[in-house]
Amino acid sequence: MASLLKPLIILADGDPLSPKQPKNLPGNIGTSTDNLIGWSLTGALIACLLGFIFGCALIGVGHNTERPDMAARGKRSVLWSLVAAAGVGTVFGLVKAFYNIGQG
């Protein structure tokens, strides 16, 4: 079993279960901006998660009560929640990339 997990640990850049120090933005941006970005990303991901959960609930209620319009709204909510979560996931990398471009 341990030989099966070795490639996964290598792909995950070490042990995936051990906590790692968060990477801060370089330069003079400072910890206040890191905190602001971190809290806003966390809030946005929580909103995406709530949208996904409520969308799944709408799908279930819409199908069980034979309301196709409600089920369709739930499906749209689930889709857009996933798209928004993917967008939020790329924001920190984009901010760091543009900051590095501005420094160079």
C-alpha positions, 0 to 999 in steps of 0.5 A: 500500500505504501508503494502505491502512495509514493507517486501521489506524495511526490505529485503533491509536493510532499505530504499533503496532510501536513500543514504548510506555511502560507505564501505571502505576496513579495515585496512591500505589499505587506500583511494587511493586503495579504489579510484582505485578499485572504478574507475576501477569497474565503468569503467568496468561496463560502458564497460559492459553496452556499450557492452550490448547496442551495442550487442542489436543494432547488434541483431536489425540490423542483424535481420532487414537486414537478416544477421544471422551472425551479429545477432549471434554476437550481441547475444554473445556480450549481453551474455558476457556483462552480464557475465562480469558485474556479474564478476565485481560485485563480485570483491570488495567482493573477494578483501575484503574477501582475505584481511580479510583472510590475516589479520587473 
